[in-house]
Amino acid sequence: LPSGRVTEDDIARTLGLSNRTLQRRLAEEGKSFGDILQTTRRELAKSYLRESQLSINEIAYLLGFSEQANFTRACKRWFGQAPSEYRRQLTEAV
């Protein structure tokens, strides 16, 4: 993710599959590449936000967001709050 845009073609090639075969297999499981990518980013964001030594900007980079503002918008969509607020909630719960 930090290297930038993750594409379905890249993942298919890494798995030794054609893009169409990957799409078919995901469809058989009721999944799409975009859904899996978003779920992965969301779960990694949760994990990274628990690790207080990482800055919000570093987390945005690790998740492949080009701008911290894009990461903030994604967090608001995923968690209903900005990353710093969500982090504070996570650390208070511990």
N, CA, C and O atoms as a CHARMM CRD file, in Angstrom:
* protein
*
  376
    1    1 LEU  N      0.78900  -1.21100   0.00000 PROA 1      0.00000
    2    1 LEU  CA     0.00000   0.00000   0.00000 PROA 1      0.00000
    3    1 LEU  C      0.83700   1.28400   0.00000 PROA 1      0.00000
    4    1 LEU  O      0.46700   2.23100  -0.69400 PROA 1      0.00000
    5    2 PRO  N      1.94100   1.36100   0.74100 PROA 2      0.00000
    6    2 PRO  CA     2.70000   2.61000   0.73800 PROA 2      0.00000
    7    2 PRO  C      3.26100   2.99100  -0.62900 PROA 2      0.00000
    8    2 PRO  O      3.54300   4.16300  -0.87800 PROA 2      0.00000
    9    3 SER  N      3.42200   2.02400  -1.49900 PROA 3      0.00000
   10    3 SER  CA     4.00200   2.33200  -2.80600 PROA 3      0.00000
   11    3 SER  C      3.02400   3.07500  -3.70900 PROA 3      0.00000
   12    3 SER  O      3.39800   3.50800  -4.79900 PROA 3      0.00000
   13    4 GLY  N      1.80600   3.22500  -3.28100 PROA 4      0.00000
   14    4 GLY  CA     0.82800   3.94900  -4.08800 PROA 4      0.00000
   15    4 GLY  C     -0.36400   3.09300  -4.42300 PROA 4      0.00000
   16    4 GLY  O     -0.81400   2.28400  -3.61200 PROA 4      0.00000
   17    5 ARG  N     -0.86000   3.27000  -5.59000 PROA 5      0.00000
   18    5 ARG  CA    -2.08800   2.61800  -6.04000 PROA 5      0.00000
   19    5 ARG  C     -1.89300   1.11400  -6.17700 PROA 5      0.00000
   20    5 ARG  O     -0.98700   0.65300  -6.87200 PROA 5      0.00000
   21    6 VAL  N     -2.74300   0.36500  -5.51400 PROA 6      0.00000
   22    6 VAL  CA    -2.75200  -1.09000  -5.62600 PROA 6      0.00000
   23    6 VAL  C     -3.81400  -1.43900  -6.66000 PROA 6      0.00000
   24    6 VAL  O     -4.97000  -1.03300  -6.53500 PROA 6      0.00000
   25    7 THR  N     -3.42000  -2.19000  -7.67400 PROA 7      0.00000
   26    7 THR  CA    -4.38500  -2.51300  -8.72200 PROA 7      0.00000
   27    7 THR  C     -4.73300  -3.99100  -8.70900 PROA 7      0.00000
   28    7 THR  O     -3.97300  -4.83100  -8.22700 PROA 7      0.00000
   29    8 GLU  N     -5.88300  -4.27600  -9.24400 PROA 8      0.00000
   30    8 GLU  CA    -6.33900  -5.65200  -9.37800 PROA 8      0.00000
   31    8 GLU  C     -5.37500  -6.44800 -10.26400 PROA 8      0.00000
   32    8 GLU  O     -5.10500  -7.62000 -10.00200 PROA 8      0.00000
   33    9 ASP  N     -4.86600  -5.80500 -11.30500 PROA 9      0.00000
   34    9 ASP  CA    -3.91000  -6.46400 -12.19700 PROA 9      0.00000
   35    9 ASP  C     -2.64200  -6.86900 -11.44500 PROA 9      0.00000
   36    9 ASP  O     -2.12300  -7.96700 -11.64400 PROA 9      0.00000
   37   10 ASP  N     -2.14500  -5.97700 -10.57900 PROA 10     0.00000
   38   10 ASP  CA    -0.94100  -6.28600  -9.79500 PROA 10     0.00000
   39   10 ASP  C     -1.16700  -7.49900  -8.89900 PROA 10     0.00000
   40   10 ASP  O     -0.31600  -8.38500  -8.81500 PROA 10     0.00000
   41   11 ILE  N     -2.29900  -7.53300  -8.24000 PROA 11     0.00000
   42   11 ILE  CA    -2.60500  -8.63600  -7.32100 PROA 11     0.00000
   43   11 ILE  C     -2.77100  -9.93900  -8.10400 PROA 11     0.00000
   44   11 ILE  O     -2.25400 -10.98100  -7.69900 PROA 11     0.00000
   45   12 ALA  N     -3.49500  -9.87900  -9.22600 PROA 12     0.00000
   46   12 ALA  CA    -3.67900 -11.07500 -10.05400 PROA 12     0.00000
   47   12 ALA  C     -2.33200 -11.61200 -10.51800 PROA 12     0.00000
   48   12 ALA  O     -2.08300 -12.81600 -10.45100 PROA 12     0.00000
   49   13 ARG  N     -1.46600 -10.72400 -10.98600 PROA 13     0.00000
   50   13 ARG  CA    -0.13900 -11.14300 -11.46600 PROA 13     0.00000
   51   13 ARG  C      0.66300 -11.77700 -10.33200 PROA 13     0.00000
   52   13 ARG  O      1.31900 -12.80000 -10.52900 PROA 13     0.00000
   53   14 THR  N      0.60900 -11.16900  -9.14300 PROA 14     0.00000
   54   14 THR  CA     1.32800 -11.70600  -7.98000 PROA 14     0.00000
   55   14 THR  C      0.83100 -13.10400  -7.63200 PROA 14     0.00000
   56   14 THR  O      1.61100 -13.96300  -7.22200 PROA 14     0.00000
   57   15 LEU  N     -0.46700 -13.32700  -7.79700 PROA 15     0.00000
   58   15 LEU  CA    -1.05700 -14.63900  -7.49300 PROA 15     0.00000
   59   15 LEU  C     -0.92500 -15.62600  -8.65100 PROA 15     0.00000
   60   15 LEU  O     -1.30800 -16.78900  -8.52300 PROA 15     0.00000
   61   16 GLY  N     -0.39000 -15.17000  -9.76900 PROA 16     0.00000
   62   16 GLY  CA    -0.23700 -16.04700 -10.93200 PROA 16     0.00000
   63   16 GLY  C     -1.54900 -16.31800 -11.63600 PROA 16     0.00000
   64   16 GLY  O     -1.73600 -17.38300 -12.22400 PROA 16     0.00000
   65   17 LEU  N     -2.46600 -15.35300 -11.58000 PROA 17     0.00000
   66   17 LEU  CA    -3.78100 -15.49600 -12.20200 PROA 17     0.00000
   67   17 LEU  C     -3.98300 -14.39800 -13.23500 PROA 17     0.00000
   68   17 LEU  O     -3.31600 -13.36300 -13.21000 PROA 17     0.00000
   69   18 SER  N     -4.91400 -14.64700 -14.13700 PROA 18     0.00000
   70   18 SER  CA    -5.33300 -13.55400 -15.01300 PROA 18     0.00000
   71   18 SER  C     -6.28000 -12.66500 -14.21000 PROA 18     0.00000
   72   18 SER  O     -6.84900 -13.08500 -13.20300 PROA 18     0.00000
   73   19 ASN  N     -6.42900 -11.45800 -14.66900 PROA 19     0.00000
   74   19 ASN  CA    -7.32800 -10.52900 -13.99200 PROA 19     0.00000
   75   19 ASN  C     -8.75500 -11.09600 -13.97000 PROA 19     0.00000
   76   19 ASN  O     -9.44200 -11.01500 -12.95200 PROA 19     0.00000
   77   20 ARG  N     -9.18200 -11.65600 -15.06900 PROA 20     0.00000
   78   20 ARG  CA   -10.53900 -12.21500 -15.17400 PROA 20     0.00000
   79   20 ARG  C    -10.72900 -13.39300 -14.21600 PROA 20     0.00000
   80   20 ARG  O    -11.78700 -13.51900 -13.60000 PROA 20     0.00000
   81   21 THR  N     -9.72200 -14.25200 -14.08300 PROA 21     0.00000
   82   21 THR  CA    -9.81800 -15.38300 -13.16300 PROA 21     0.00000
   83   21 THR  C     -9.93300 -14.88900 -11.72800 PROA 21     0.00000
   84   21 THR  O    -10.72400 -15.42000 -10.94900 PROA 21     0.00000
   85   22 LEU  N     -9.15700 -13.88500 -11.37800 PROA 22     0.00000
   86   22 LEU  CA    -9.25900 -13.30500 -10.03900 PROA 22     0.00000
   87   22 LEU  C    -10.66000 -12.74800  -9.81700 PROA 22     0.00000
   88   22 LEU  O    -11.25600 -12.97800  -8.76500 PROA 22     0.00000
   89   23 GLN  N    -11.18600 -12.02800 -10.78200 PROA 23     0.00000
   90   23 GLN  CA   -12.53700 -11.47300 -10.65600 PROA 23     0.00000
   91   23 GLN  C    -13.58000 -12.57300 -10.47400 PROA 23     0.00000
   92   23 GLN  O    -14.47900 -12.45000  -9.64200 PROA 23     0.00000
   93   24 ARG  N    -13.45900 -13.64100 -11.24800 PROA 24     0.00000
   94   24 ARG  CA   -14.41100 -14.76300 -11.13900 PROA 24     0.00000
   95   24 ARG  C    -14.35300 -15.40000  -9.76200 PROA 24     0.00000
   96   24 ARG  O    -15.38300 -15.68000  -9.14800 PROA 24     0.00000
   97   25 ARG  N    -13.12600 -15.62800  -9.28100 PROA 25     0.00000
   98   25 ARG  CA   -12.97400 -16.26500  -7.96600 PROA 25     0.00000
   99   25 ARG  C    -13.50300 -15.38300  -6.84400 PROA 25     0.00000
  100   25 ARG  O    -14.12200 -15.87200  -5.89900 PROA 25     0.00000
  101   26 LEU  N    -13.26200 -14.09800  -6.95000 PROA 26     0.00000
  102   26 LEU  CA   -13.80500 -13.18000  -5.94300 PROA 26     0.00000
  103   26 LEU  C    -15.32900 -13.16400  -6.00300 PROA 26     0.00000
  104   26 LEU  O    -15.99700 -13.15100  -4.96900 PROA 26     0.00000
  105   27 ALA  N    -15.87800 -13.16400  -7.22600 PROA 27     0.00000
  106   27 ALA  CA   -17.33700 -13.16000  -7.39300 PROA 27     0.00000
  107   27 ALA  C    -17.95700 -14.42400  -6.79900 PROA 27     0.00000
  108   27 ALA  O    -19.04600 -14.37800  -6.22700 PROA 27     0.00000
  109   28 GLU  N    -17.25900 -15.55000  -6.93800 PROA 28     0.00000
  110   28 GLU  CA   -17.75100 -16.80800  -6.34700 PROA 28     0.00000
  111   28 GLU  C    -17.88200 -16.70000  -4.83300 PROA 28     0.00000
  112   28 GLU  O    -18.72200 -17.36200  -4.22300 PROA 28     0.00000
  113   29 GLU  N    -17.04600 -15.86000  -4.23600 PROA 29     0.00000
  114   29 GLU  CA   -17.07000 -15.64800  -2.78100 PROA 29     0.00000
  115   29 GLU  C    -17.94800 -14.46300  -2.39700 PROA 29     0.00000
  116   29 GLU  O    -18.06500 -14.12700  -1.21900 PROA 29     0.00000
  117   30 GLY  N    -18.56600 -13.83100  -3.39600 PROA 30     0.00000
  118   30 GLY  CA   -19.40600 -12.67400  -3.13000 PROA 30     0.00000
  119   30 GLY  C    -18.62200 -11.43200  -2.75700 PROA 30     0.00000
  120   30 GLY  O    -19.12000 -10.56200  -2.04300 PROA 30     0.00000
  121   31 LYS  N    -17.40300 -11.35500  -3.24100 PROA 31     0.00000
  122   31 LYS  CA   -16.50500 -10.23500  -2.91600 PROA 31     0.00000
  123   31 LYS  C    -16.10400  -9.50600  -4.18800 PROA 31     0.00000
  124   31 LYS  O    -16.24500 -10.02200  -5.29600 PROA 31     0.00000
  125   32 SER  N    -15.59900  -8.29100  -3.99700 PROA 32     0.00000
  126   32 SER  CA   -14.98600  -7.55700  -5.10400 PROA 32     0.00000
  127   32 SER  C    -13.62100  -7.07400  -4.63400 PROA 32     0.00000
  128   32 SER  O    -13.36400  -6.97100  -3.43400 PROA 32     0.00000
  129   33 PHE  N    -12.76600  -6.78300  -5.57800 PROA 33     0.00000
  130   33 PHE  CA   -11.42800  -6.29900  -5.24300 PROA 33     0.00000
  131   33 PHE  C    -11.51900  -5.01400  -4.42400 PROA 33     0.00000
  132   33 PHE  O    -10.81200  -4.85700  -3.42900 PROA 33     0.00000
  133   34 GLY  N    -12.38500  -4.10200  -4.84200 PROA 34     0.00000
  134   34 GLY  CA   -12.54300  -2.83800  -4.13100 PROA 34     0.00000
  135   34 GLY  C    -12.98900  -3.03400  -2.68700 PROA 34     0.00000
  136   34 GLY  O    -12.50000  -2.35600  -1.78300 PROA 34     0.00000
  137   35 ASP  N    -13.91700  -3.96100  -2.47400 PROA 35     0.00000
  138   35 ASP  CA   -14.38100  -4.25000  -1.10600 PROA 35     0.00000
  139   35 ASP  C    -13.23500  -4.76900  -0.23700 PROA 35     0.00000
  140   35 ASP  O    -13.07000  -4.34900   0.90800 PROA 35     0.00000
  141   36 ILE  N    -12.46400  -5.67100  -0.78700 PROA 36     0.00000
  142   36 ILE  CA   -11.35100  -6.25800  -0.03000 PROA 36     0.00000
  143   36 ILE  C    -10.29900  -5.19200   0.27600 PROA 36     0.00000
  144   36 ILE  O     -9.75800  -5.14700   1.38000 PROA 36     0.00000
  145   37 LEU  N    -10.01600  -4.34500  -0.69500 PROA 37     0.00000
  146   37 LEU  CA    -9.03300  -3.28300  -0.48500 PROA 37     0.00000
  147   37 LEU  C     -9.49900  -2.33800   0.62300 PROA 37     0.00000
  148   37 LEU  O     -8.71400  -1.98000   1.50100 PROA 37     0.00000
  149   38 GLN  N    -10.76200  -1.93500   0.58600 PROA 38     0.00000
  150   38 GLN  CA   -11.28500  -1.02800   1.61000 PROA 38     0.00000
  151   38 GLN  C    -11.30400  -1.68200   2.99000 PROA 38     0.00000
  152   38 GLN  O    -10.96500  -1.04100   3.98400 PROA 38     0.00000
  153   39 THR  N    -11.69500  -2.94600   3.05500 PROA 39     0.00000
  154   39 THR  CA   -11.70800  -3.66700   4.33200 PROA 39     0.00000
  155   39 THR  C    -10.29300  -3.77600   4.89200 PROA 39     0.00000
  156   39 THR  O    -10.08300  -3.59000   6.09100 PROA 39     0.00000
  157   40 THR  N     -9.33000  -4.07300   4.03700 PROA 40     0.00000
  158   40 THR  CA    -7.93300  -4.19000   4.46100 PROA 40     0.00000
  159   40 THR  C     -7.42400  -2.85400   4.98400 PROA 40     0.00000
  160   40 THR  O     -6.79700  -2.79300   6.04200 PROA 40     0.00000
  161   41 ARG  N     -7.69300  -1.79300   4.24800 PROA 41     0.00000
  162   41 ARG  CA    -7.26300  -0.46800   4.70000 PROA 41     0.00000
  163   41 ARG  C     -7.90000  -0.10400   6.04100 PROA 41     0.00000
  164   41 ARG  O     -7.22600   0.41400   6.93100 PROA 41     0.00000
  165   42 ARG  N     -9.20400  -0.37700   6.18600 PROA 42     0.00000
  166   42 ARG  CA    -9.91000  -0.04700   7.42700 PROA 42     0.00000
  167   42 ARG  C     -9.32600  -0.81000   8.61200 PROA 42     0.00000
  168   42 ARG  O     -9.08600  -0.22500   9.66800 PROA 42     0.00000
  169   43 GLU  N     -9.09800  -2.10600   8.44400 PROA 43     0.00000
  170   43 GLU  CA    -8.55400  -2.90700   9.53900 PROA 43     0.00000
  171   43 GLU  C     -7.12300  -2.50900   9.88300 PROA 43     0.00000
  172   43 GLU  O     -6.74600  -2.47800  11.05400 PROA 43     0.00000
  173   44 LEU  N     -6.32700  -2.20300   8.85600 PROA 44     0.00000
  174   44 LEU  CA    -4.96600  -1.71900   9.11500 PROA 44     0.00000
  175   44 LEU  C     -4.99900  -0.36400   9.81200 PROA 44     0.00000
  176   44 LEU  O     -4.18700  -0.10000  10.69900 PROA 44     0.00000
  177   45 ALA  N     -5.93500   0.49500   9.41200 PROA 45     0.00000
  178   45 ALA  CA    -6.05600   1.80200  10.05900 PROA 45     0.00000
  179   45 ALA  C     -6.34900   1.63100  11.54400 PROA 45     0.00000
  180   45 ALA  O     -5.74800   2.31100  12.37500 PROA 45     0.00000
  181   46 LYS  N     -7.26700   0.72900  11.88600 PROA 46     0.00000
  182   46 LYS  CA    -7.56600   0.46300  13.30100 PROA 46     0.00000
  183   46 LYS  C     -6.30500   0.04900  14.04400 PROA 46     0.00000
  184   46 LYS  O     -6.00300   0.56400  15.12100 PROA 46     0.00000
  185   47 SER  N     -5.58800  -0.87200  13.46200 PROA 47     0.00000
  186   47 SER  CA    -4.37500  -1.38200  14.08800 PROA 47     0.00000
  187   47 SER  C     -3.32900  -0.28300  14.24600 PROA 47     0.00000
  188   47 SER  O     -2.74500  -0.12600  15.31900 PROA 47     0.00000
  189   48 TYR  N     -3.09300   0.47500  13.17900 PROA 48     0.00000
  190   48 TYR  CA    -2.09300   1.53600  13.23300 PROA 48     0.00000
  191   48 TYR  C     -2.47700   2.64100  14.20200 PROA 48     0.00000
  192   48 TYR  O     -1.61000   3.20100  14.87300 PROA 48     0.00000
  193   49 LEU  N     -3.76500   2.96600  14.28900 PROA 49     0.00000
  194   49 LEU  CA    -4.20400   4.02900  15.19300 PROA 49     0.00000
  195   49 LEU  C     -4.04100   3.62400  16.65500 PROA 49     0.00000
  196   49 LEU  O     -3.89800   4.48300  17.52600 PROA 49     0.00000
  197   50 ARG  N     -4.06300   2.33700  16.92200 PROA 50     0.00000
  198   50 ARG  CA    -3.79700   1.85500  18.28500 PROA 50     0.00000
  199   50 ARG  C     -2.33600   2.07000  18.66200 PROA 50     0.00000
  200   50 ARG  O     -2.01200   2.25800  19.83500 PROA 50     0.00000
  201   51 GLU  N     -1.45400   2.04100  17.66200 PROA 51     0.00000
  202   51 GLU  CA    -0.01700   2.21800  17.87900 PROA 51     0.00000
  203   51 GLU  C      0.28900   3.71000  17.91500 PROA 51     0.00000
  204   51 GLU  O      0.51200   4.33200  16.87700 PROA 51     0.00000
  205   52 SER  N      0.29700   4.27000  19.09900 PROA 52     0.00000
  206   52 SER  CA     0.38700   5.71800  19.23700 PROA 52     0.00000
  207   52 SER  C      1.70700   6.30800  18.74600 PROA 52     0.00000
  208   52 SER  O      1.79800   7.52300  18.57400 PROA 52     0.00000
  209   53 GLN  N      2.73100   5.48600  18.51600 PROA 53     0.00000
  210   53 GLN  CA     4.00000   6.03600  18.05100 PROA 53     0.00000
  211   53 GLN  C      3.94700   6.45000  16.58100 PROA 53     0.00000
  212   53 GLN  O      4.83100   7.17000  16.11800 PROA 53     0.00000
  213   54 LEU  N      2.94000   6.01500  15.84700 PROA 54     0.00000
  214   54 LEU  CA     2.80600   6.40800  14.44400 PROA 54     0.00000
  215   54 LEU  C      1.97200   7.67600  14.34400 PROA 54     0.00000
  216   54 LEU  O      0.90800   7.77500  14.95500 PROA 54     0.00000
  217   55 SER  N      2.45400   8.64700  13.57300 PROA 55     0.00000
  218   55 SER  CA     1.67100   9.86800  13.37300 PROA 55     0.00000
  219   55 SER  C      0.53200   9.57500  12.39200 PROA 55     0.00000
  220   55 SER  O      0.56700   8.58600  11.66000 PROA 55     0.00000
  221   56 ILE  N     -0.45600  10.43200  12.38800 PROA 56     0.00000
  222   56 ILE  CA    -1.57600  10.29500  11.45200 PROA 56     0.00000
  223   56 ILE  C     -1.05100  10.36600  10.02100 PROA 56     0.00000
  224   56 ILE  O     -1.51600   9.62500   9.15500 PROA 56     0.00000
  225   57 ASN  N     -0.10700  11.23400   9.77100 PROA 57     0.00000
  226   57 ASN  CA     0.47600  11.35900   8.43500 PROA 57     0.00000
  227   57 ASN  C      1.19400  10.07100   8.02000 PROA 57     0.00000
  228   57 ASN  O      1.08400   9.63900   6.87300 PROA 57     0.00000
  229   58 GLU  N      1.93000   9.46000   8.95500 PROA 58     0.00000
  230   58 GLU  CA     2.61200   8.19000   8.65300 PROA 58     0.00000
  231   58 GLU  C      1.60000   7.09000   8.34300 PROA 58     0.00000
  232   58 GLU  O      1.80700   6.29100   7.43000 PROA 58     0.00000
  233   59 ILE  N      0.53100   7.05000   9.08500 PROA 59     0.00000
  234   59 ILE  CA    -0.50000   6.03300   8.85800 PROA 59     0.00000
  235   59 ILE  C     -1.12600   6.23000   7.47700 PROA 59     0.00000
  236   59 ILE  O     -1.32300   5.26500   6.73800 PROA 59     0.00000
  237   60 ALA  N     -1.43400   7.47200   7.13600 PROA 60     0.00000
  238   60 ALA  CA    -1.99800   7.75800   5.81000 PROA 60     0.00000
  239   60 ALA  C     -1.06500   7.23800   4.72300 PROA 60     0.00000
  240   60 ALA  O     -1.51700   6.62600   3.75500 PROA 60     0.00000
  241   61 TYR  N      0.23200   7.47900   4.87700 PROA 61     0.00000
  242   61 TYR  CA     1.22300   7.00300   3.91000 PROA 61     0.00000
  243   61 TYR  C      1.24600   5.47500   3.84400 PROA 61     0.00000
  244   61 TYR  O      1.23600   4.89600   2.75800 PROA 61     0.00000
  245   62 LEU  N      1.27700   4.83000   5.00900 PROA 62     0.00000
  246   62 LEU  CA     1.33200   3.36400   5.05400 PROA 62     0.00000
  247   62 LEU  C      0.12300   2.71900   4.38500 PROA 62     0.00000
  248   62 LEU  O      0.22000   1.61800   3.84200 PROA 62     0.00000
  249   63 LEU  N     -1.01100   3.40500   4.42700 PROA 63     0.00000
  250   63 LEU  CA    -2.23000   2.87200   3.82000 PROA 63     0.00000
  251   63 LEU  C     -2.38100   3.25300   2.35200 PROA 63     0.00000
  252   63 LEU  O     -3.35600   2.87700   1.70100 PROA 63     0.00000
  253   64 GLY  N     -1.40500   4.00700   1.83200 PROA 64     0.00000
  254   64 GLY  CA    -1.41100   4.34600   0.40700 PROA 64     0.00000
  255   64 GLY  C     -2.22800   5.56800   0.04700 PROA 64     0.00000
  256   64 GLY  O     -2.55100   5.76300  -1.12500 PROA 64     0.00000
  257   65 PHE  N     -2.57200   6.40000   1.02500 PROA 65     0.00000
  258   65 PHE  CA    -3.29100   7.63900   0.72200 PROA 65     0.00000
  259   65 PHE  C     -2.28500   8.70000   0.29100 PROA 65     0.00000
  260   65 PHE  O     -1.23200   8.85200   0.91000 PROA 65     0.00000
  261   66 SER  N     -2.60900   9.42800  -0.76300 PROA 66     0.00000
  262   66 SER  CA    -1.69100  10.44200  -1.26700 PROA 66     0.00000
  263   66 SER  C     -1.68200  11.68300  -0.38600 PROA 66     0.00000
  264   66 SER  O     -0.69500  12.41800  -0.36500 PROA 66     0.00000
  265   67 GLU  N     -2.75700  11.92300   0.33400 PROA 67     0.00000
  266   67 GLU  CA    -2.87600  13.08800   1.20800 PROA 67     0.00000
  267   67 GLU  C     -3.50200  12.66800   2.53000 PROA 67     0.00000
  268   67 GLU  O     -4.35000  11.77700   2.57300 PROA 67     0.00000
  269   68 GLN  N     -3.08200  13.31200   3.59500 PROA 68     0.00000
  270   68 GLN  CA    -3.66900  13.02400   4.90500 PROA 68     0.00000
  271   68 GLN  C     -5.16400  13.33900   4.90100 PROA 68     0.00000
  272   68 GLN  O     -5.94200  12.65800   5.57000 PROA 68     0.00000
  273   69 ALA  N     -5.56700  14.36000   4.15700 PROA 69     0.00000
  274   69 ALA  CA    -6.98600  14.73500   4.08600 PROA 69     0.00000
  275   69 ALA  C     -7.82800  13.58500   3.53200 PROA 69     0.00000
  276   69 ALA  O     -8.95600  13.37400   3.97800 PROA 69     0.00000
  277   70 ASN  N     -7.28800  12.84200   2.56400 PROA 70     0.00000
  278   70 ASN  CA    -8.01500  11.68800   2.01300 PROA 70     0.00000
  279   70 ASN  C     -8.18700  10.61500   3.07000 PROA 70     0.00000
  280   70 ASN  O     -9.24100   9.98500   3.15400 PROA 70     0.00000
  281   71 PHE  N     -7.15500  10.40300   3.87900 PROA 71     0.00000
  282   71 PHE  CA    -7.23300   9.43200   4.97600 PROA 71     0.00000
  283   71 PHE  C     -8.26400   9.88500   6.01200 PROA 71     0.00000
  284   71 PHE  O     -9.03400   9.07400   6.52700 PROA 71     0.00000
  285   72 THR  N     -8.27300  11.17100   6.30800 PROA 72     0.00000
  286   72 THR  CA    -9.24200  11.69400   7.27300 PROA 72     0.00000
  287   72 THR  C    -10.66900  11.46300   6.77700 PROA 72     0.00000
  288   72 THR  O    -11.53500  11.05600   7.55200 PROA 72     0.00000
  289   73 ARG  N    -10.91800  11.71700   5.50100 PROA 73     0.00000
  290   73 ARG  CA   -12.25500  11.46500   4.93500 PROA 73     0.00000
  291   73 ARG  C    -12.61500   9.98700   5.01900 PROA 73     0.00000
  292   73 ARG  O    -13.75100   9.63600   5.33600 PROA 73     0.00000
  293   74 ALA  N    -11.64800   9.12400   4.73400 PROA 74     0.00000
  294   74 ALA  CA   -11.91000   7.68000   4.81300 PROA 74     0.00000
  295   74 ALA  C    -12.23900   7.27900   6.25000 PROA 74     0.00000
  296   74 ALA  O    -13.15200   6.48500   6.47400 PROA 74     0.00000
  297   75 CYS  N    -11.51300   7.81500   7.21900 PROA 75     0.00000
  298   75 CYS  CA   -11.79100   7.49400   8.63300 PROA 75     0.00000
  299   75 CYS  C    -13.18100   7.94700   9.03500 PROA 75     0.00000
  300   75 CYS  O    -13.88300   7.24000   9.75700 PROA 75     0.00000
  301   76 LYS  N    -13.57800   9.11400   8.57700 PROA 76     0.00000
  302   76 LYS  CA   -14.92400   9.59400   8.89900 PROA 76     0.00000
  303   76 LYS  C    -15.98800   8.67700   8.30300 PROA 76     0.00000
  304   76 LYS  O    -17.03900   8.46700   8.90900 PROA 76     0.00000
  305   77 ARG  N    -15.71900   8.13300   7.12300 PROA 77     0.00000
  306   77 ARG  CA   -16.64500   7.19500   6.48800 PROA 77     0.00000
  307   77 ARG  C    -16.65200   5.85800   7.23700 PROA 77     0.00000
  308   77 ARG  O    -17.71300   5.27500   7.45900 PROA 77     0.00000
  309   78 TRP  N    -15.45900   5.37000   7.62800 PROA 78     0.00000
  310   78 TRP  CA   -15.34700   4.07000   8.29600 PROA 78     0.00000
  311   78 TRP  C    -15.79600   4.09700   9.74800 PROA 78     0.00000
  312   78 TRP  O    -16.53700   3.22000  10.19300 PROA 78     0.00000
  313   79 PHE  N    -15.34100   5.11300  10.48900 PROA 79     0.00000
  314   79 PHE  CA   -15.51200   5.12800  11.94400 PROA 79     0.00000
  315   79 PHE  C    -16.43200   6.22800  12.45000 PROA 79     0.00000
  316   79 PHE  O    -16.76500   6.26600  13.63400 PROA 79     0.00000
  317   80 GLY  N    -16.84600   7.13200  11.55000 PROA 80     0.00000
  318   80 GLY  CA   -17.71200   8.22600  11.95000 PROA 80     0.00000
  319   80 GLY  C    -16.98500   9.35900  12.65400 PROA 80     0.00000
  320   80 GLY  O    -17.62300  10.24200  13.22700 PROA 80     0.00000
  321   81 GLN  N    -15.66000   9.34500  12.61800 PROA 81     0.00000
  322   81 GLN  CA   -14.87800  10.40300  13.24900 PROA 81     0.00000
  323   81 GLN  C    -13.49600  10.50500  12.62600 PROA 81     0.00000
  324   81 GLN  O    -13.03300   9.59800  11.93400 PROA 81     0.00000
  325   82 ALA  N    -12.85300  11.62900  12.89000 PROA 82     0.00000
  326   82 ALA  CA   -11.50100  11.86200  12.37600 PROA 82     0.00000
  327   82 ALA  C    -10.52800  10.88200  13.02300 PROA 82     0.00000
  328   82 ALA  O    -10.80700  10.36800  14.10600 PROA 82     0.00000
  329   83 PRO  N     -9.39300  10.61500  12.38100 PROA 83     0.00000
  330   83 PRO  CA    -8.44300   9.64300  12.92600 PROA 83     0.00000
  331   83 PRO  C     -7.95600   9.98700  14.33400 PROA 83     0.00000
  332   83 PRO  O     -7.81600   9.09600  15.17200 PROA 83     0.00000
  333   84 SER  N     -7.70100  11.25700  14.60000 PROA 84     0.00000
  334   84 SER  CA    -7.22300  11.62400  15.93900 PROA 84     0.00000
  335   84 SER  C     -8.28600  11.36600  17.00100 PROA 84     0.00000
  336   84 SER  O     -7.96100  10.94200  18.11000 PROA 84     0.00000
  337   85 GLU  N     -9.54300  11.61500  16.67700 PROA 85     0.00000
  338   85 GLU  CA   -10.63900  11.33400  17.61300 PROA 85     0.00000
  339   85 GLU  C    -10.80000   9.83000  17.83000 PROA 85     0.00000
  340   85 GLU  O    -10.99300   9.36600  18.95400 PROA 85     0.00000
  341   86 TYR  N    -10.71800   9.07700  16.72800 PROA 86     0.00000
  342   86 TYR  CA   -10.84500   7.62600  16.83900 PROA 86     0.00000
  343   86 TYR  C     -9.68800   7.05300  17.65800 PROA 86     0.00000
  344   86 TYR  O     -9.88900   6.15200  18.47200 PROA 86     0.00000
  345   87 ARG  N     -8.48700   7.56900  17.44400 PROA 87     0.00000
  346   87 ARG  CA    -7.31700   7.13200  18.20900 PROA 87     0.00000
  347   87 ARG  C     -7.54100   7.39100  19.69900 PROA 87     0.00000
  348   87 ARG  O     -7.28200   6.52600  20.53600 PROA 87     0.00000
  349   88 ARG  N     -8.01600   8.56700  20.01200 PROA 88     0.00000
  350   88 ARG  CA    -8.26200   8.91900  21.41100 PROA 88     0.00000
  351   88 ARG  C     -9.28100   7.95500  22.03100 PROA 88     0.00000
  352   88 ARG  O     -9.11500   7.52100  23.17100 PROA 88     0.00000
  353   89 GLN  N    -10.32000   7.62700  21.28500 PROA 89     0.00000
  354   89 GLN  CA   -11.33300   6.67000  21.75600 PROA 89     0.00000
  355   89 GLN  C    -10.71400   5.28800  21.99500 PROA 89     0.00000
  356   89 GLN  O    -11.01100   4.63300  22.99400 PROA 89     0.00000
  357   90 LEU  N     -9.86200   4.85700  21.08000 PROA 90     0.00000
  358   90 LEU  CA    -9.21600   3.55000  21.23000 PROA 90     0.00000
  359   90 LEU  C     -8.30700   3.49800  22.45100 PROA 90     0.00000
  360   90 LEU  O     -8.29800   2.50400  23.17800 PROA 90     0.00000
  361   91 THR  N     -7.54800   4.55700  22.67900 PROA 91     0.00000
  362   91 THR  CA    -6.61000   4.54900  23.80200 PROA 91     0.00000
  363   91 THR  C     -7.33700   4.70400  25.13300 PROA 91     0.00000
  364   91 THR  O     -6.86500   4.19400  26.14800 PROA 91     0.00000
  365   92 GLU  N     -8.46800   5.39200  25.15300 PROA 92     0.00000
  366   92 GLU  CA    -9.24500   5.51800  26.38900 PROA 92     0.00000
  367   92 GLU  C     -9.90300   4.19500  26.76700 PROA 92     0.00000
  368   92 GLU  O    -10.12200   3.92100  27.94700 PROA 92     0.00000
  369   93 ALA  N    -10.21700   3.38000  25.77000 PROA 93     0.00000
  370   93 ALA  CA   -10.88000   2.10300  26.01100 PROA 93     0.00000
  371   93 ALA  C     -9.93400   1.06200  26.59700 PROA 93     0.00000
  372   93 ALA  O    -10.38500   0.05200  27.13800 PROA 93     0.00000
  373   94 VAL  N     -8.62500   1.29800  26.49500 PROA 94     0.00000
  374   94 VAL  CA    -7.62300   0.32300  26.96000 PROA 94     0.00000
  375   94 VAL  C     -7.40200   0.42200  28.43000 PROA 94     0.00000
  376   94 VAL  O     -6.59400  -0.32300  28.98500 PROA 94     0.00000
